Each structure stands twice: as C-alpha cells, then as structure tokens.
Amino acid sequence: MSSTTQAKRDRDPIPENFNSVEEAVEFWDTHSAADYWDIMEEVDLQFDVKGHIFLMQIQEDIYTQARALARSKRLSLEELVNQLLAREVEKVPA
C-alpha cells in the first residue's frame, strides 16, 4: 500500500458545513489542503465586498468574555461584537 493511499484513509473528513468562520479556520489550521486535492472541486465564486475592517484595541478580559459568549451563541466574535455595538449605539441619542 502506498503512503498516499494510507494518508487518504487516515485523513479526517472535511465537515459538510462549518458553523462559523472560526470553525473553518480551526479545521484548516490543523489540516493541509494538499491532503484533500483528490476530492476538492473547483468553484466559481463571486461576492460583493461592502464592509470595511476597523482595528481597535480592547481589554483582554472583555475579549475573553466576548469570545466565550460568541461561542456559546454559535456566532463569530465579529458577529457578536457588531450586534452588541449596534444595540448600544441605538440607545444613545445622536
């Protein structure tokens, strides 16, 4: 048996769906796409990028709590933070 055949048998299956970007990142951080070339399909992907990325510092304890809360709600940290900020900003008069 070749080492390639053995590697195909030993590899983890790619999940049908990832529940979050973080889950996909975690999978591909620990797996090599090279091990899956034989089952990957080429796709035509189009998307419209409308958002911007803003970087800001937050306190470590807030980050840790927010990350845990996002996981418990099965949201990305970005989704949770945007939801929380949107709610709080709406409360403040312009």
N, C-alpha and C positions, 0 to 999 in steps of 0.2 A: 504494500500500500504506500502510495506516495505521501510526502509530507503535506502537499496541497490538499489531497483528499482528506487526510486526518484533520487538518486545520478547518476545513468546511464542516466536518462533523462536530468539532469541538467548539465552534463559534456560537455565541448567543444569538437567538433570533432577533431581528430588528422588530421592535414593537409595531403593531398595526397603526397605533396613534400615540402621540405624546400628549400628555395633558397640559403641558406648559413648555415654554421655550427652555426653561431651566432643566426640565426633564430630558429634553432632546440634547441639550448641551452636556448634561451629565453622562448620557449614554455615549455620545461621540467623543467625549473627553477620555473615555475609558475603552473605546473600541476603535479600530482602524478601518476606514472605508475601504482600504485595499483588500481586506478580508471578505468584502461583500460585492466586489465588482461583478461577479458572475450572476448576481440576482438583481442588480440595480438596473433601472430603466431610465432612459433619457426622457426628460420632460421639457416642454416649452412653458416657461414661467414668465408671467408678466404681472407687474404690480405697480401701483402708483404711490410713490413715497410723498406723503404730505406733511409728515411730522418733522420735528427738529429734536435734537438731543441736547439737553442742557445739563451740564455737570455742576454739582454743588456738594459742599461738604455737609455731612450730618453727623451727629454724635453717634459713637459706636453702639451705645446701649439702645438708642432709638432704631438704628439699622437692624440690630439683632432681633428686637421685638417685632419690627415690621416684617422681617423675613420669616419669622416663625408664624406670624399671623397670616401672611400671604400663603404659606404652605398649607396651613390648616384650612384655608378657604379655597385651596386649589387654584390660586391666582399667581401670576408672575408678580414679583416685587414691584415692577413698574406699574402694572395694572392697579394693585392695591394703593400705591402711593398716589397715583393720579386720581383714583376715586376719593381717597381721603382729602386730598388737597381741593378737589372740586367742591366737595361738600362744605369744607371750611371757608373757602373763598366766597361761596354763595351767601354765607351768613354775614359777611362784612359789607356794610354799605359802601358804595363807590365814592 
